Amino acid sequence: MVGGLIWLVLIFTCVVIHELAHSLVARRRGALVREIVLLPIGGVSRLENLPESPRDELAIAIVGPAASVALAVVGALVVVGLRQPLLPPDLYGGPLLARLVWFNLVIGAFNLLPAFPLDGGRVLRALLERRYDLERATHVAAKVGRGLALALIAIGVFANLWFVFIGVFVYFGASAEEAATVVHLRLRDAVVADVMLLDPLVLDPATGIADLRLLLRTSAQGAFPVVGPRGYEGMIDAATIEGTFLDRVAADLVVEQPTLSPTADLETEALALVETSPVHAVAVAEQGRIVGLLRRDDIRRRVGSPSRRPPARSGD
C-alpha cells in the first residue's frame, strides 16, 4: 500500500516536471500557459495563445519529452550506481527507480507520437509549416493524428482496451486542436464592430408578450436588448418570448449581462462572453447607447466562411 502510494507520487512528479518544462519554455517564448491538466497518460499544458513562430512551437513541444528522457537518464545512472538491474523493462515490478526510468522513457516516447494534443503533433505542425501556412499545417497534422488514433483503437480492440482509451483521447484531441486553430485564425485581429449587427431593434421593458410575438414575425434578430428610462437592462431571446405566458412583459424576462465595446477584441474578449450567454448574444454599447448586437451565429459565420490565406507565423 505504502509502496503503491510512493509510486503514484513519483510518476505524477515526473509528469509535473514534464509539463513545467513546457510552461517555462512557453513563457520565455512569449506564450501564456492557462493551465496544466494532469492525466493518467501524462499531462496537457493549455496555452492562452499560439507561439509566434514555428521555431517557438517546436522548442515548446520538444522540451517536455526531452525533460522525461533526461529524468530517465539521471535515474538510470543512479540505478547503475546502486548496482540494481535495469533489464528487462518492467513497469509493474522490480526496483522502484528502475521502473521510474522506464516510465519516463515511455512517457517521452508516447508524447512524441505525431498526434494532437501530444507534443509530437505540435512538433509535426511546426515542421509542416516549413511548407504550408499554419491553417493547412494544422489540418494535415490533425488528419495524421486522427489516423494514428484509429490505428490505436483498432489495435486496442484486439490487444488491450487501454489502447482504445488512448486512441479516443487522441482522436478528439486532434479535432479539438484543429477547431481551436481555425477559430484563432479566423478571429485574429478582428474586433466586435467587424461582425456585430448594426443598430439592432431595442425593446422597452413595458412591452407585452403579445406585441413581442408579433415582432418575432417581422424580425430575424433572435435576441433583443432591453433599454428603459435608466438605460440598458439586459437581453431577451426569441425562445423565451415564445415560451412565456401572455400576462408578462419584457421586464419580467430580462437576462442581466454586461455589454461589449465595438472595439473589444473578438477572440479574446467577446467569444467567451457570447458562448456563455444564456441568449447567445451580447449587446454592444458606446457612450451609454446600444449601437450593435453580437450574436453567436455572427461569430460562427465568420469562423466558417472561407478565409483569405492566413499570414504565416514568423520564424522557421
C-alpha positions as a Markdown table, in Angstrom:
| # | Residue | x | y | z |
|---|---|---|---|---|
| 1 | Met | 0.0 | 0.0 | 0.0 |
| 2 | Val | 2.7 | 2.5 | 1.0 |
| 3 | Gly | 4.9 | 1.4 | -1.9 |
| 4 | Gly | 2.0 | 1.9 | -4.3 |
| 5 | Leu | 1.4 | 5.4 | -2.9 |
| 6 | Ile | 5.1 | 6.3 | -3.3 |
| 7 | Trp | 5.0 | 5.1 | -6.9 |
| 8 | Leu | 2.0 | 7.3 | -7.7 |
| 9 | Val | 3.6 | 10.3 | -6.1 |
| 10 | Leu | 6.8 | 9.7 | -8.1 |
| 11 | Ile | 5.1 | 9.2 | -11.5 |
| 12 | Phe | 2.9 | 12.3 | -11.0 |
| 13 | Thr | 6.0 | 14.3 | -10.0 |
| 14 | Cys | 7.7 | 13.2 | -13.3 |
| 15 | Val | 4.6 | 14.3 | -15.3 |
| 16 | Val | 4.6 | 17.6 | -13.5 |
| 17 | Ile | 8.2 | 18.2 | -14.4 |
| 18 | His | 7.5 | 17.3 | -18.0 |
| 19 | Glu | 4.7 | 19.9 | -18.1 |
| 20 | Leu | 6.6 | 22.5 | -16.2 |
| 21 | Ala | 9.3 | 22.2 | -18.8 |
| 22 | His | 6.7 | 23.1 | -21.5 |
| 23 | Ser | 5.5 | 26.0 | -19.4 |
| 24 | Leu | 8.9 | 27.5 | -18.6 |
| 25 | Val | 9.9 | 27.5 | -22.3 |
| 26 | Ala | 6.5 | 28.8 | -23.3 |
| 27 | Arg | 6.8 | 31.8 | -21.0 |
| 28 | Arg | 10.3 | 32.5 | -22.3 |
| 29 | Arg | 8.9 | 32.4 | -25.9 |
| 30 | Gly | 6.0 | 34.7 | -25.2 |
| 31 | Ala | 3.2 | 32.1 | -24.9 |
| 32 | Leu | 1.0 | 32.2 | -21.9 |
| 33 | Val | 0.1 | 28.9 | -20.1 |
| 34 | Arg | -3.5 | 29.0 | -19.0 |
| 35 | Glu | -3.5 | 25.7 | -17.0 |
| 36 | Ile | -1.8 | 22.3 | -16.7 |
| 37 | Val | -4.1 | 19.3 | -16.8 |
| 38 | Leu | -2.7 | 16.1 | -15.4 |
| 39 | Leu | -4.0 | 12.9 | -17.0 |
| 40 | Pro | -3.3 | 9.1 | -16.4 |
| 41 | Ile | -1.4 | 9.1 | -19.6 |
| 42 | Gly | 0.6 | 12.2 | -19.0 |
| 43 | Gly | -0.5 | 15.9 | -19.0 |
| 44 | Val | -1.5 | 18.7 | -21.2 |
| 45 | Ser | -0.3 | 22.3 | -20.9 |
| 46 | Arg | -3.1 | 24.6 | -22.3 |
| 47 | Leu | -1.7 | 27.7 | -23.9 |
| 48 | Glu | -3.6 | 31.0 | -23.9 |
| 49 | Asn | -2.2 | 31.9 | -27.3 |
| 50 | Leu | -0.3 | 30.1 | -30.1 |
| 51 | Pro | 3.5 | 30.5 | -30.2 |
| 52 | Glu | 4.6 | 33.3 | -32.5 |
| 53 | Ser | 6.7 | 31.2 | -34.8 |
| 54 | Pro | 7.1 | 27.5 | -35.8 |
| 55 | Arg | 10.5 | 27.6 | -34.2 |
| 56 | Asp | 9.0 | 28.6 | -30.9 |
| 57 | Glu | 6.3 | 25.9 | -31.1 |
| 58 | Leu | 8.9 | 23.3 | -31.9 |
| 59 | Ala | 11.0 | 24.4 | -28.8 |
| 60 | Ile | 8.0 | 24.4 | -26.5 |
| 61 | Ala | 6.8 | 21.0 | -27.8 |
| 62 | Ile | 10.1 | 19.1 | -27.8 |
| 63 | Val | 11.2 | 20.2 | -24.3 |
| 64 | Gly | 8.6 | 18.1 | -22.5 |
| 65 | Pro | 9.8 | 14.7 | -23.9 |
| 66 | Ala | 13.4 | 15.9 | -23.5 |
| 67 | Ala | 12.7 | 16.5 | -19.8 |
| 68 | Ser | 11.3 | 13.0 | -19.5 |
| 69 | Val | 14.3 | 11.5 | -21.3 |
| 70 | Ala | 16.6 | 13.5 | -19.0 |
| 71 | Leu | 14.9 | 12.2 | -15.9 |
| 72 | Ala | 15.2 | 8.6 | -17.3 |
| 73 | Val | 19.0 | 9.1 | -17.9 |
| 74 | Val | 19.6 | 10.5 | -14.4 |
| 75 | Gly | 17.5 | 7.7 | -13.0 |
| 76 | Ala | 19.4 | 5.1 | -15.0 |
| 77 | Leu | 22.7 | 6.4 | -13.7 |
| 78 | Val | 21.5 | 6.2 | -10.1 |
| 79 | Val | 20.2 | 2.6 | -10.7 |
| 80 | Val | 23.6 | 1.6 | -12.2 |
| 81 | Gly | 25.4 | 3.2 | -9.4 |
| 82 | Leu | 23.3 | 1.3 | -6.9 |
| 83 | Arg | 24.0 | -1.9 | -8.8 |
| 84 | Gln | 20.4 | -2.6 | -9.4 |
| 85 | Pro | 19.1 | -4.3 | -12.6 |
| 86 | Leu | 17.6 | -2.1 | -15.4 |
| 87 | Leu | 16.7 | -5.1 | -17.6 |
| 88 | Pro | 14.3 | -6.5 | -18.5 |
| 89 | Pro | 11.9 | -3.4 | -18.8 |
| 90 | Asp | 9.2 | -3.6 | -16.2 |
| 91 | Leu | 6.7 | -1.0 | -15.1 |
| 92 | Tyr | 4.9 | -3.3 | -12.6 |
| 93 | Gly | 7.7 | -5.0 | -10.7 |
| 94 | Gly | 11.4 | -4.7 | -9.8 |
| 95 | Pro | 13.3 | -1.9 | -8.2 |
| 96 | Leu | 11.3 | 1.4 | -7.8 |
| 97 | Leu | 13.9 | 3.6 | -9.5 |
| 98 | Ala | 14.3 | 1.2 | -12.5 |
| 99 | Arg | 10.5 | 1.3 | -13.0 |
| 100 | Leu | 10.7 | 5.1 | -12.9 |
| 101 | Val | 13.4 | 5.1 | -15.6 |
| 102 | Trp | 11.2 | 3.0 | -17.9 |
| 103 | Phe | 8.1 | 5.1 | -17.1 |
| 104 | Asn | 9.9 | 8.3 | -18.2 |
| 105 | Leu | 11.1 | 6.7 | -21.4 |
| 106 | Val | 7.5 | 5.5 | -22.1 |
| 107 | Ile | 6.1 | 9.0 | -21.4 |
| 108 | Gly | 8.7 | 10.7 | -23.5 |
| 109 | Ala | 8.2 | 8.3 | -26.5 |
| 110 | Phe | 4.4 | 8.3 | -26.2 |
| 111 | Asn | 4.3 | 12.1 | -26.3 |
| 112 | Leu | 6.4 | 12.2 | -29.5 |
| 113 | Leu | 3.6 | 10.4 | -31.4 |
| 114 | Pro | 2.6 | 12.7 | -34.2 |
| 115 | Ala | -0.9 | 13.5 | -33.0 |
| 116 | Phe | -2.5 | 16.4 | -31.2 |
| 117 | Pro | -2.8 | 17.1 | -28.3 |
| 118 | Leu | 0.5 | 15.2 | -27.8 |
| 119 | Asp | 3.8 | 17.0 | -28.1 |
| 120 | Gly | 4.6 | 15.1 | -31.3 |
| 121 | Gly | 1.5 | 16.7 | -33.0 |
| 122 | Arg | 2.9 | 20.1 | -32.3 |
| 123 | Val | 6.3 | 19.1 | -33.5 |
| 124 | Leu | 4.8 | 17.8 | -36.7 |
| 125 | Arg | 2.8 | 21.0 | -37.2 |
| 126 | Ala | 6.0 | 23.1 | -36.7 |
| 127 | Leu | 7.8 | 21.1 | -39.3 |
| 128 | Leu | 4.9 | 21.2 | -41.7 |
| 129 | Glu | 4.9 | 25.0 | -41.5 |
| 130 | Arg | 8.2 | 25.0 | -43.5 |
| 131 | Arg | 6.0 | 24.1 | -46.4 |
| 132 | Tyr | 2.4 | 25.1 | -45.5 |
| 133 | Asp | 0.7 | 28.0 | -43.8 |
| 134 | Leu | -0.5 | 27.5 | -40.2 |
| 135 | Glu | -4.0 | 26.5 | -41.1 |
| 136 | Arg | -3.0 | 24.0 | -43.7 |
| 137 | Ala | -0.3 | 22.6 | -41.4 |
| 138 | Thr | -2.8 | 22.2 | -38.6 |
| 139 | His | -5.3 | 20.3 | -40.9 |
| 140 | Val | -2.6 | 17.9 | -42.1 |
| 141 | Ala | -1.2 | 17.3 | -38.6 |
| 142 | Ala | -4.8 | 16.7 | -37.3 |
| 143 | Lys | -5.5 | 14.3 | -40.1 |
| 144 | Val | -2.3 | 12.3 | -39.3 |
| 145 | Gly | -3.3 | 12.3 | -35.6 |
| 146 | Arg | -6.8 | 11.0 | -36.3 |
| 147 | Gly | -5.4 | 8.3 | -38.5 |
| 148 | Leu | -3.0 | 7.3 | -35.7 |
| 149 | Ala | -5.9 | 7.3 | -33.2 |
| 150 | Leu | -8.0 | 5.0 | -35.3 |
| 151 | Ala | -5.0 | 2.6 | -35.6 |
| 152 | Leu | -4.6 | 2.7 | -31.8 |
| 153 | Ile | -8.3 | 1.9 | -31.4 |
| 154 | Ala | -8.1 | -1.0 | -33.8 |
| 155 | Ile | -5.1 | -2.4 | -32.0 |
| 156 | Gly | -6.8 | -2.0 | -28.7 |
| 157 | Val | -9.9 | -3.9 | -29.8 |
| 158 | Phe | -7.7 | -7.0 | -30.3 |
| 159 | Ala | -4.9 | -6.4 | -27.9 |
| 160 | Asn | -5.6 | -4.1 | -24.9 |
| 161 | Leu | -8.5 | -1.8 | -24.2 |
| 162 | Trp | -6.0 | 0.7 | -22.8 |
| 163 | Phe | -5.1 | 1.5 | -26.4 |
| 164 | Val | -8.7 | 2.1 | -27.2 |
| 165 | Phe | -8.9 | 4.7 | -24.4 |
| 166 | Ile | -5.7 | 6.4 | -25.7 |
| 167 | Gly | -7.0 | 6.3 | -29.3 |
| 168 | Val | -10.2 | 8.0 | -28.4 |
| 169 | Phe | -8.4 | 10.7 | -26.4 |
| 170 | Val | -6.0 | 11.4 | -29.3 |
| 171 | Tyr | -8.8 | 11.4 | -31.9 |
| 172 | Phe | -10.9 | 14.0 | -30.1 |
| 173 | Gly | -7.8 | 15.9 | -29.1 |
| 174 | Ala | -6.7 | 16.3 | -32.7 |
| 175 | Ser | -10.1 | 17.5 | -33.7 |
| 176 | Ala | -10.3 | 20.0 | -30.9 |
| 177 | Glu | -6.9 | 21.4 | -31.7 |
| 178 | Glu | -7.8 | 21.8 | -35.3 |
| 179 | Ala | -11.0 | 23.6 | -34.5 |
| 180 | Ala | -9.3 | 25.9 | -32.0 |
| 181 | Thr | -6.7 | 26.9 | -34.5 |
| 182 | Val | -9.3 | 27.7 | -37.2 |
| 183 | Val | -11.2 | 29.8 | -34.7 |
| 184 | His | -8.0 | 31.6 | -33.8 |
| 185 | Leu | -7.0 | 32.3 | -37.4 |
| 186 | Arg | -10.5 | 33.5 | -38.5 |
| 187 | Leu | -11.0 | 35.8 | -35.5 |
| 188 | Arg | -7.4 | 37.0 | -35.1 |
| 189 | Asp | -7.1 | 40.9 | -35.2 |
| 190 | Ala | -10.9 | 41.2 | -35.6 |
| 191 | Val | -13.0 | 43.4 | -33.3 |
| 192 | Val | -16.7 | 43.3 | -32.3 |
| 193 | Ala | -17.6 | 46.1 | -34.8 |
| 194 | Asp | -16.4 | 43.9 | -37.7 |
| 195 | Val | -19.1 | 41.3 | -37.0 |
| 196 | Met | -21.9 | 42.9 | -35.0 |
| 197 | Leu | -25.4 | 43.6 | -36.2 |
| 198 | Leu | -25.7 | 47.4 | -36.5 |
| 199 | Asp | -28.5 | 49.4 | -34.9 |
| 200 | Pro | -30.5 | 46.4 | -33.6 |
| 201 | Leu | -34.1 | 46.6 | -32.5 |
| 202 | Val | -34.3 | 47.6 | -28.9 |
| 203 | Leu | -37.2 | 46.8 | -26.6 |
| 204 | Asp | -39.0 | 48.9 | -24.0 |
| 205 | Pro | -39.3 | 47.0 | -20.7 |
| 206 | Ala | -43.0 | 47.6 | -20.6 |
| 207 | Thr | -43.7 | 45.8 | -23.9 |
| 208 | Gly | -46.2 | 43.0 | -23.6 |
| 209 | Ile | -45.6 | 39.4 | -24.7 |
| 210 | Ala | -48.3 | 39.6 | -27.4 |
| 211 | Asp | -46.5 | 42.6 | -29.0 |
| 212 | Leu | -43.2 | 40.8 | -28.7 |
| 213 | Arg | -44.6 | 37.7 | -30.5 |
| 214 | Leu | -45.8 | 39.9 | -33.3 |
| 215 | Leu | -42.3 | 41.4 | -33.5 |
| 216 | Leu | -40.8 | 38.0 | -34.0 |
| 217 | Arg | -42.8 | 37.5 | -37.2 |
| 218 | Thr | -41.1 | 40.5 | -38.8 |
| 219 | Ser | -37.6 | 40.3 | -37.3 |
| 220 | Ala | -35.0 | 37.6 | -37.6 |
| 221 | Gln | -32.8 | 39.3 | -35.0 |
| 222 | Gly | -33.3 | 36.5 | -32.5 |
| 223 | Ala | -32.3 | 38.4 | -29.4 |
| 224 | Phe | -33.1 | 41.9 | -28.2 |
| 225 | Pro | -31.5 | 44.4 | -25.9 |
| 226 | Val | -34.0 | 45.9 | -23.4 |
| 227 | Val | -33.5 | 49.6 | -22.7 |
| 228 | Gly | -35.6 | 51.5 | -20.1 |
| 229 | Pro | -35.5 | 55.0 | -18.6 |
| 230 | Arg | -32.4 | 54.1 | -16.6 |
| 231 | Gly | -30.6 | 52.7 | -19.6 |
| 232 | Tyr | -29.7 | 49.2 | -20.7 |
| 233 | Glu | -31.3 | 46.5 | -18.5 |
| 234 | Gly | -30.4 | 43.2 | -20.2 |
| 235 | Met | -31.3 | 40.8 | -23.0 |
| 236 | Ile | -34.3 | 38.8 | -24.1 |
| 237 | Asp | -34.2 | 36.0 | -26.8 |
| 238 | Ala | -36.9 | 34.7 | -29.1 |
| 239 | Ala | -37.2 | 31.3 | -27.3 |
| 240 | Thr | -38.1 | 32.9 | -24.0 |
| 241 | Ile | -40.7 | 35.1 | -25.7 |
| 242 | Glu | -42.4 | 32.2 | -27.4 |
| 243 | Gly | -42.4 | 30.1 | -24.2 |
| 244 | Thr | -43.8 | 32.7 | -21.8 |
| 245 | Phe | -47.4 | 33.4 | -20.7 |
| 246 | Leu | -49.2 | 36.4 | -22.3 |
| 247 | Asp | -49.6 | 38.3 | -18.9 |
| 248 | Arg | -45.9 | 39.0 | -18.7 |
| 249 | Val | -43.9 | 42.0 | -20.0 |
| 250 | Ala | -40.4 | 42.3 | -21.3 |
| 251 | Ala | -39.0 | 43.5 | -18.0 |
| 252 | Asp | -40.0 | 40.1 | -16.4 |
| 253 | Leu | -37.9 | 38.2 | -18.9 |
| 254 | Val | -34.7 | 40.2 | -18.9 |
| 255 | Val | -31.4 | 38.4 | -18.6 |
| 256 | Glu | -28.8 | 40.7 | -17.0 |
| 257 | Gln | -25.4 | 40.6 | -18.6 |
| 258 | Pro | -22.6 | 43.1 | -19.4 |
| 259 | Thr | -22.2 | 44.9 | -22.7 |
| 260 | Leu | -19.3 | 44.9 | -25.1 |
| 261 | Ser | -17.4 | 47.8 | -26.7 |
| 262 | Pro | -17.3 | 48.0 | -30.5 |
| 263 | Thr | -13.5 | 47.9 | -30.2 |
| 264 | Ala | -13.4 | 44.8 | -28.0 |
| 265 | Asp | -11.2 | 42.0 | -29.4 |
| 266 | Leu | -13.4 | 39.4 | -30.9 |
| 267 | Glu | -11.3 | 36.4 | -30.0 |
| 268 | Thr | -10.0 | 37.2 | -26.5 |
| 269 | Glu | -12.9 | 39.4 | -25.1 |
| 270 | Ala | -16.1 | 38.7 | -27.0 |
| 271 | Leu | -16.1 | 35.0 | -27.9 |
| 272 | Ala | -16.3 | 33.5 | -24.4 |
| 273 | Leu | -18.9 | 36.1 | -23.3 |
| 274 | Val | -21.2 | 35.3 | -26.3 |
| 275 | Glu | -20.7 | 31.5 | -26.0 |
| 276 | Thr | -21.6 | 31.5 | -22.3 |
| 277 | Ser | -24.5 | 34.0 | -22.6 |
| 278 | Pro | -28.0 | 32.4 | -21.9 |
| 279 | Val | -29.3 | 34.1 | -25.0 |
| 280 | His | -26.1 | 33.6 | -27.1 |
| 281 | Ala | -25.9 | 37.3 | -27.8 |
| 282 | Val | -24.4 | 40.4 | -26.2 |
| 283 | Ala | -25.4 | 44.0 | -26.6 |
| 284 | Val | -22.8 | 46.4 | -27.9 |
| 285 | Ala | -22.7 | 49.8 | -26.3 |
| 286 | Glu | -20.9 | 53.0 | -26.9 |
| 287 | Gln | -21.2 | 56.1 | -24.7 |
| 288 | Gly | -24.2 | 54.6 | -23.0 |
| 289 | Arg | -26.1 | 53.9 | -26.2 |
| 290 | Ile | -26.8 | 50.4 | -27.7 |
| 291 | Val | -25.1 | 50.5 | -31.2 |
| 292 | Gly | -25.0 | 46.9 | -32.1 |
| 293 | Leu | -25.7 | 43.3 | -31.2 |
| 294 | Leu | -23.1 | 40.5 | -31.3 |
| 295 | Arg | -24.7 | 37.1 | -31.8 |
| 296 | Arg | -23.2 | 33.6 | -31.7 |
| 297 | Asp | -24.3 | 32.9 | -35.2 |
| 298 | Asp | -22.5 | 36.0 | -36.5 |
| 299 | Ile | -19.2 | 34.7 | -35.0 |
| 300 | Arg | -19.8 | 31.2 | -36.3 |
| 301 | Arg | -20.4 | 32.6 | -39.8 |
| 302 | Arg | -17.1 | 34.4 | -39.6 |
| 303 | Val | -15.3 | 31.3 | -38.4 |
| 304 | Gly | -17.0 | 29.1 | -41.1 |
| 305 | Ser | -16.6 | 31.4 | -44.0 |
| 306 | Pro | -13.7 | 30.8 | -46.4 |
| 307 | Ser | -10.8 | 32.9 | -45.3 |
| 308 | Arg | -8.0 | 34.5 | -47.2 |
| 309 | Arg | -4.6 | 32.8 | -47.0 |
| 310 | Pro | -3.7 | 33.3 | -43.3 |
| 311 | Pro | -0.4 | 35.1 | -42.7 |
| 312 | Ala | 2.5 | 32.8 | -41.9 |
| 313 | Arg | 4.0 | 32.8 | -38.5 |
| 314 | Ser | 7.4 | 34.5 | -38.4 |
| 315 | Gly | 10.5 | 32.4 | -38.0 |
| 316 | Asp | 11.3 | 29.0 | -39.4 |
